[in-house]
Amino acid sequence: MIPFLQYLSEATVGPIADSCLLLRKLILGGVMLIVDEDVIHVIEKLGKQLTTLVLDGLLLTDIAYSHLDNCAR
């Protein structure tokens, strides 16, 4: 959980997904600058093992949300 990094962006989300290969929960609620490409990268890298993915959705479009079916249920 990264509660106070409102301006988290691709520069941080990508390395988190690339480095934390055993990550099961990622809570990005309140992250203001996350965009579709960030979410898609996380889902492609970790989606099969994530049991929790919380998104704010302020800048996200249906493109990012359409990738959620690639996450574990």
Secondary structure, 3 states (H helix, E strand, C coil): CCCCCCCCCHHHHHHHHHHCCCCCEEEECCCCCCCHHHHHHHHHHHCCCCCEEEECCCCCCHHHHHHHHHCCC
